[in-house]
Amino acid sequence: MSSKEINTQVCIIGAGPAGLIIANILFKYGIKCLVIEKYSQPEIYARSRAGLIDYKTVSILQEHGLSDRLLKIGKPHGKCEFRTPEQSFVLNYEAMSNGQTHYTYPQQELLTDLIYKFQLAGGQILFNTQAETIVNERYGATVSCRQGEQELIIKSDFIAGCDGFHGVSRAAIPDAIAQPKTVNYDYAWLAITAEAAPSTPHIIYGIHPRGFAGHMLRTETISRYYLQIPVGDTENDWSSDRIWSELQLRLAKDNWTLTEGKIIAKQVLTMRSFSTQTMQHKSLFLAGDATHIMTPAGGKGMNLAIQDADVLAKSFVSYYRYHDNLPLRNYSANRLPEIRLSQDFSESLLHMINIQEGDNSEEANLSKLLQKFKLSQLMNSHTTAQEFARNYVGYVDTDQAPIKPPTANKYLLPSVLGLKPHPSKTTFLALSS
Ligand SMILES: Cc1cc2nc3c(=O)[nH]c(=O)nc-3n(C[C@H](O)[C@H](O)[C@H](O)COP(=O)(O)OP(=O)(O)OC[C@H]3O[C@@H](n4cnc5c(N)ncnc54)[C@H](O)[C@@H]3O)c2cc1C
């Protein structure tokens, strides 16, 4: 087997949202980087996943000149409905967060944009290239990859580990340092994508004694649905007829029709939340699902991945442009509070919309009471509704909004991290031991 060596400044493992955002930002600032991705380009485009892009994420994409198509094709989205068999109410969260909205835009479309922009600028993504082992040292790292019959050795100053939950990056940080924590929830969802026009202009969270049913938006012709299903069920237990009749039942409302269509994908999702207690070790920095995953409730996964990537990329820029390594040293500390808030939000929404199995247990009865209470608080308390709205939309405090991309001086960084150039500083502090 032949072997080839490549040297770069930042080796990015994974061409998901996190890796591609980092790649685009680094390239814009003239920092050498390389993306390696184990799948082919068509395989990446075929994965149907997130679709709800929050306001903070849109601001980040706009700041880096990566939002053109999203703002053109994506749809702003500022209302969601909570529907039970007895009642329904629509929460206008846009009105409660100074006009800030989500955009509905499929993750594959965003990946298409990010790959296109990066390659157009001259960036390099090595598809069909799988990272196998990482040697992580205090100053520099080496990634060994397989590309068909060829072995690639990539030497870099830093690794951005953006290879998702099942990648190799997290495993390169000893558990005693990463301290991974997992919470498994007793719920399972069937995620369904269908060729059906949306039946409402907003998302519906259906809370029904038979289980949660969700109606999400994607495009004019494609919609996404979720059904809470018994833990242990497989995709084969759910025929198209069964899916539609259950969605019709759980989402039923007077004078409203659920449009059906051809089901083009279905996938069982087990609900769990996972996170490491640090996102960095020596020369390796984790972003996105490699360091935290949450349930799809609240649509925070991809948004957090992009927000991590933005902070990490700016920290690299600060290091290379201004010889300031403090943002890199503080990367985990900067990101963890926001990640915890999102985990908390997602968990709280999850419990509010799902029905606990085992109908008559005391635990199930208490959970039903809490669920009713939470829902009524959301309907009746402005404070609760506003807090929900801002967490949900990814509220950006407008005084601090980091919108403007660098113009006059192309190396000028936005002040979101409080970054200041230190042109005279030449001694780099160790990043971590
Ligand atoms: C059904 C579903 C619905 C979702 N809905 C939402 C939503 O509405 N909103 C939201 O914000 N989030 C949502 N998410 C979560 C979101 O999709 C993820 O959080 C997001 O993709 C994370 O991005 P990432 O870049 O960290 O990781 P990924 O997107 O997983 O990308 C990692 C990349 O690394 C590659 N890779 C892995 N191992 C290696 C290796 N060894 N070598 C090279 N490459 C490797 C993978 O092939 C992949 O391309 C959803 C997820 C699912 C499954």
The ligand as an SDF file (V2000), in Angstrom:
LIG
                    3D

 53 58  0  0  0  0  0  0  0  0999 V2000
  -33.3720   12.9910   12.0550 C   0  0  0  0  0  0  0  0  0  0  0  0
  -32.5720   14.1340   12.5470 C   0  0  0  0  0  0  0  0  0  0  0  0
  -33.1700   15.3920   12.6260 C   0  0  0  0  0  0  0  0  0  0  0  0
  -32.4390   16.4850   13.0640 C   0  0  0  0  0  0  0  0  0  0  0  0
  -33.0510   17.7180   13.1220 N   0  0  0  0  0  0  0  0  0  0  0  0
  -32.3360   18.7960   13.5200 C   0  0  0  0  0  0  0  0  0  0  0  0
  -32.9070   20.1270   13.4660 C   0  0  0  0  0  0  0  0  0  0  0  0
  -34.0530   20.3450   13.0890 O   0  0  0  0  0  0  0  0  0  0  0  0
  -32.1290   21.1640   13.8480 N   0  0  0  0  0  0  0  0  0  0  0  0
  -30.8460   20.9840   14.2480 C   0  0  0  0  0  0  0  0  0  0  0  0
  -30.1850   21.9760   14.5810 O   0  0  0  0  0  0  0  0  0  0  0  0
  -30.2760   19.7440   14.2790 N   0  0  0  0  0  0  0  0  0  0  0  0
  -30.9760   18.6470   13.9300 C   0  0  0  0  0  0  0  0  0  0  0  0
  -30.3950   17.4060   13.9020 N   0  0  0  0  0  0  0  0  0  0  0  0
  -29.0150   17.2490   14.3390 C   0  0  0  0  0  0  0  0  0  0  0  0
  -28.0170   17.6360   13.2570 C   0  0  0  0  0  0  0  0  0  0  0  0
  -28.2520   16.9530   12.0540 O   0  0  0  0  0  0  0  0  0  0  0  0
  -26.5880   17.3600   13.7570 C   0  0  0  0  0  0  0  0  0  0  0  0
  -26.4690   17.9170   15.0470 O   0  0  0  0  0  0  0  0  0  0  0  0
  -25.5360   17.9590   12.8290 C   0  0  0  0  0  0  0  0  0  0  0  0
  -25.4690   17.2390   11.6140 O   0  0  0  0  0  0  0  0  0  0  0  0
  -24.1700   17.9450   13.4860 C   0  0  0  0  0  0  0  0  0  0  0  0
  -23.2120   18.4390   12.5880 O   0  0  0  0  0  0  0  0  0  0  0  0
  -21.6920   17.9840   12.7030 P   0  0  0  0  0  0  0  0  0  0  0  0
  -20.9640   18.7020   11.6330 O   0  0  0  0  0  0  0  0  0  0  0  0
  -21.2380   18.1270   14.1040 O   0  0  0  0  0  0  0  0  0  0  0  0
  -21.7110   16.4040   12.4480 O   0  0  0  0  0  0  0  0  0  0  0  0
  -22.1890   15.5650   11.1920 P   0  0  0  0  0  0  0  0  0  0  0  0
  -23.2320   16.2790   10.4300 O   0  0  0  0  0  0  0  0  0  0  0  0
  -22.5110   14.2120   11.7260 O   0  0  0  0  0  0  0  0  0  0  0  0
  -20.9190   15.4840   10.2700 O   0  0  0  0  0  0  0  0  0  0  0  0
  -19.7970   14.6740   10.6140 C   0  0  0  0  0  0  0  0  0  0  0  0
  -19.1030   14.2520    9.3340 C   0  0  0  0  0  0  0  0  0  0  0  0
  -17.9160   13.5340    9.6900 O   0  0  0  0  0  0  0  0  0  0  0  0
  -17.7880   12.4190    8.8110 C   0  0  0  0  0  0  0  0  0  0  0  0
  -16.9460   11.4240    9.4860 N   0  0  0  0  0  0  0  0  0  0  0  0
  -17.2660   10.6370   10.5260 C   0  0  0  0  0  0  0  0  0  0  0  0
  -16.2310    9.8550   10.8900 N   0  0  0  0  0  0  0  0  0  0  0  0
  -15.2220   10.1820   10.0520 C   0  0  0  0  0  0  0  0  0  0  0  0
  -13.8740    9.7130    9.9260 C   0  0  0  0  0  0  0  0  0  0  0  0
  -13.3770    8.7780   10.7240 N   0  0  0  0  0  0  0  0  0  0  0  0
  -13.0960   10.2530    8.9510 N   0  0  0  0  0  0  0  0  0  0  0  0
  -13.5870   11.2240    8.1100 C   0  0  0  0  0  0  0  0  0  0  0  0
  -14.8600   11.6780    8.1990 N   0  0  0  0  0  0  0  0  0  0  0  0
  -15.6640   11.1730    9.1690 C   0  0  0  0  0  0  0  0  0  0  0  0
  -19.2260   11.9740    8.5960 C   0  0  0  0  0  0  0  0  0  0  0  0
  -19.3560   11.1940    7.4140 O   0  0  0  0  0  0  0  0  0  0  0  0
  -19.9440   13.3090    8.4970 C   0  0  0  0  0  0  0  0  0  0  0  0
  -20.0350   13.7810    7.1720 O   0  0  0  0  0  0  0  0  0  0  0  0
  -31.0850   16.2910   13.4570 C   0  0  0  0  0  0  0  0  0  0  0  0
  -30.4920   15.0200   13.3820 C   0  0  0  0  0  0  0  0  0  0  0  0
  -31.2150   13.9520   12.9220 C   0  0  0  0  0  0  0  0  0  0  0  0
  -30.5530   12.5910   12.8350 C   0  0  0  0  0  0  0  0  0  0  0  0
  1  2  1  0
  2  3  1  0
  2 52  2  0
  3  4  2  0
  4  5  1  0
  4 50  1  0
  5  6  2  0
  6  7  1  0
  6 13  1  0
  7  8  2  0
  7  9  1  0
  9 10  1  0
 10 11  2  0
 10 12  1  0
 12 13  2  0
 13 14  1  0
 14 15  1  0
 14 50  1  0
 15 16  1  0
 16 17  1  0
 16 18  1  0
 18 19  1  0
 18 20  1  0
 20 21  1  0
 20 22  1  0
 22 23  1  0
 23 24  1  0
 24 25  2  0
 24 26  1  0
 24 27  1  0
 27 28  1  0
 28 29  2  0
 28 30  1  0
 28 31  1  0
 31 32  1  0
 32 33  1  0
 33 34  1  0
 33 48  1  0
 34 35  1  0
 35 36  1  0
 35 46  1  0
 36 37  1  0
 36 45  1  0
 37 38  2  0
 38 39  1  0
 39 40  1  0
 39 45  2  0
 40 41  1  0
 40 42  2  0
 42 43  1  0
 43 44  2  0
 44 45  1  0
 46 47  1  0
 46 48  1  0
 48 49  1  0
 50 51  2  0
 51 52  1  0
 52 53  1  0
M  END
$$$$
